[in-house]
Amino acid sequence: MDIFFLTLFTGVCVGFIYGLIAFSLTAVYNVCGVLNFVQGECFMGGAAIGFFLMTQLDLPFSLTLLVILVATGILGFLTNYVLVSPLLGRRTPLITVIVATIGATMLISGGIGGITEWRWMPVHPLISGAWHLGSLTIMPSYVVIILTAVVVVTGYWLFENKTIYGMALRATGINRAMAELVGIQVPSMIALAFVIGSIIAGITGIVVAPVITPHPIMGMHYLLLGFISAVVGGLGNAYGSMIGGLILGLLGIVISSYVFPVYADIATFVLLLIVLVARPKGLFAR
Amino acid sequence: MLDRGKVNKYLAIGFMLALVACLPLFVNRYYLHLAIMSGLGVILALGLNLLYGYSGQINFGVAAFYAIGAYAVALLQAKAGLYFFASLAIALIIAVLVALIISLPLLRLRHLGLALGTLAFAVIIYSLACAMRDFTGGSDGLVVPKLVLLGYKAGTTFYFYMVLVLAIACYLACHHLVSSKIGRALMAIREDESAALASGINVDRYKRLAFTINALFTALAGGIYAQHAGFIAPALFDVHFNLLGILMVVVGGPSNLGSVIGGIFIMLLPEFVIAFKGYHIMAYGLILVLVLMFMPRGITGLIKAGTFKRSQTRLGRSLL
């Protein structure tokens, strides 16, 4: 029974990882309708910065987090400023824009991979030791992931609904022309969305790093699962994408623990196919 | 009467083809192998371009049909003892049947939904190839029996000419198709699906036709690849292969000529970036980003602008 609860707990944590990435993707998608694949590399980059600063240079977590916020923020801004906005301005097909961001992911993961010579990048847990809850043993790193998810979702909700910038951001996503008409700087709002999405992905990266042992090429895998979570939950609904992540995480962990690891992928993608065909707009579409 | 420009054009094309056909006389087997891979890339890209470039439907799961072609050719020879050409023919029939069945649910989706749906199908095929160890050899792979032709083992030169002839045939078929009624119907669907429907085009049927031709070409390339390489494993058909297909079409540009250029470019690009040792993926990404930044409509898009319409680029929520 203990093993069953631990499996469920792990599934929930993995679900929050996918959910956070899905959340970061949706934050951009909701505003300008583009999927920014570079956020997978922000995720990997957050973990990589953690490896460089915390594991190799022994710097404190607070400083590392600051560097991650700045670095991923700049990366998000540049993605939009150099790549996405100029392409969209020239009426490029959306698939081409997404392929261009995939090219940028290769650029970044290839760069980090070259620096680390394609080695694993282990990061120490933020809180060492283990917590005991009755007969269960819980790793604090997992609790940190859940707390991060709660903080990010709450923070984003407060920002979106209680601040003037957040409301401008939402207005841009709902109706661009109208937003422009009431004096919202639409290009700046799109840039802001890219920065926010990239920062969320970067934070996820450093928080998740102690649990997964990061590798330079992991970005694409997690991004893909985050994307699927977003679609299952309902692309366009940031909170639904979190639930989509939980469904995917639980499904994957239950299948790979109790059936066979190889079938976890099959189950995930069969679920995706079923959801796409039965409810093309996702389970919690708005 | 042929006008002078046309004669010159045909002469130039004929001269280039003759030059390519003489390739086995000048280069060693490794370069010949690269030429074969480029030819397979061209066949794959032509099929995908018919679907994406002309009818505007994305297929992010070409690896599925490549794998079906390759595994069918390998298994029919290894387990059923059929001859290569017979197993290739059966592989193509299997691919067409699978495409017809899977297109029923998939082609109801559009844009990103279709991309994800086809990707899901490809990942399921990939995982099945890994999971069914007894049948496909799992991730250890499968050895394909050598082809014996008139008492001699077929070598790289044979596959080179086979691919060359097939690539030209595929190009001519696509060229013909695009300038026929079918091509016009596909382009009408790309421009505006409801308008196409309103003017009496059977949208579902034409979409399925393009999807099936795409599957057919991809399985053809996969089947020849399996026979030429002599060994296949699931790792060859993973997510990255799907990306290669899209890259060929996007980088080349949405036309038949674009697929030829894109197919060759994407297949040969790894050979050039390998010079950057540990940073080869970075160089690959950089080249892709630069190409797409300066040629958003692909390499041929530089020459001929404006094949895509606004509706495909519009920002909004109609992606799924």
Contacts between the chains, C-beta under 8 A, distances in Angstrom:
chain1	res1	chain2	res2	distance
A	32	B	315	6.2
A	33	B	315	4.4
A	33	B	316	5.7
A	33	B	317	6.6
A	33	B	319	6.7
A	34	B	315	7.8
A	35	B	112	7.2
A	82	B	293	7.8
A	83	B	289	6.8
A	83	B	293	6.8
A	86	B	293	7.1
A	87	B	292	7.3
A	87	B	293	7.2
A	87	B	296	5.6
A	88	B	313	7.3
A	88	B	315	7.0
A	90	B	296	5.7
A	91	B	308	7.6
A	91	B	310	6.2
A	91	B	313	4.4
A	92	B	296	4.1
A	92	B	297	7.4
A	92	B	313	6.2
A	93	B	308	5.3
A	93	B	312	4.8
A	93	B	313	5.7
A	94	B	111	7.3
A	94	B	112	8.0
A	94	B	312	6.8
A	94	B	313	6.4
A	94	B	319	7.4
A	95	B	52	7.5
A	95	B	58	5.9
A	95	B	115	7.4
A	95	B	246	7.0
A	95	B	250	6.6
A	96	B	250	5.2
A	96	B	292	6.3
A	96	B	296	5.7
A	96	B	297	7.8
A	99	B	246	6.0
A	99	B	247	6.5
A	99	B	250	4.9
A	99	B	288	7.6
A	99	B	292	6.6
A	100	B	288	7.3
A	100	B	289	6.1
A	100	B	292	4.2
A	100	B	293	7.0
A	100	B	296	7.9
A	102	B	243	6.6
A	102	B	288	7.7
A	103	B	285	5.0
A	103	B	286	7.8
A	103	B	287	8.0
A	103	B	288	3.2
A	103	B	289	4.2
A	103	B	292	6.3
A	104	B	285	6.4
A	104	B	289	5.5
A	105	B	285	6.9
A	106	B	281	5.4
A	106	B	282	7.1
A	106	B	284	5.5
A	106	B	285	2.9
A	106	B	288	6.7
A	107	B	282	5.6
A	107	B	285	3.3
A	107	B	286	5.2
A	107	B	289	6.1
A	108	B	282	8.0
A	108	B	285	7.4
A	109	B	281	6.7
A	109	B	285	7.9
A	110	B	279	6.2
A	110	B	280	7.1
A	110	B	281	3.2
A	110	B	282	3.1
A	110	B	283	7.2
A	110	B	284	6.8
A	110	B	285	5.5
A	111	B	279	7.1
A	111	B	282	4.6
A	113	B	278	7.2
A	113	B	281	6.3
A	113	B	282	7.6
A	114	B	278	4.4
A	114	B	279	4.0
A	114	B	281	7.9
A	114	B	282	5.8
A	117	B	278	6.1
A	118	B	278	7.3
A	176	B	315	7.0
A	220	B	239	7.3
A	224	B	239	7.1
A	227	B	116	7.4
A	228	B	116	7.0
A	231	B	112	7.8
A	231	B	113	7.5
A	231	B	116	5.9
A	231	B	320	7.3
A	235	B	112	7.6
A	235	B	319	7.1
A	235	B	320	5.9
A	236	B	317	6.1
A	260	B	131	7.5
A	262	B	127	6.0
A	262	B	130	5.7
A	262	B	131	4.5
A	263	B	127	7.6
A	263	B	131	6.8
A	265	B	123	6.2
A	265	B	127	4.7
A	266	B	123	8.0
A	266	B	124	5.6
A	266	B	127	4.6
A	266	B	128	7.0
A	266	B	131	7.2
A	269	B	120	4.0
A	269	B	121	7.8
A	269	B	123	4.8
A	269	B	124	5.1
A	269	B	127	7.6
A	270	B	120	7.6
A	270	B	124	6.6
A	272	B	116	6.6
A	272	B	117	7.6
A	272	B	120	4.7
A	273	B	105	7.3
A	273	B	117	6.1
A	273	B	120	4.9
A	273	B	121	7.1
A	273	B	124	7.7
A	276	B	109	5.8
A	276	B	113	5.6
A	276	B	116	6.5
A	276	B	117	4.9
A	276	B	120	7.4
A	277	B	105	4.5
A	277	B	106	7.9
A	277	B	108	6.7
A	277	B	109	7.4
A	277	B	117	7.5
A	280	B	108	7.5
A	280	B	109	6.0
A	280	B	113	5.5
A	280	B	320	5.3
A	281	B	320	5.6
A	282	B	320	7.5
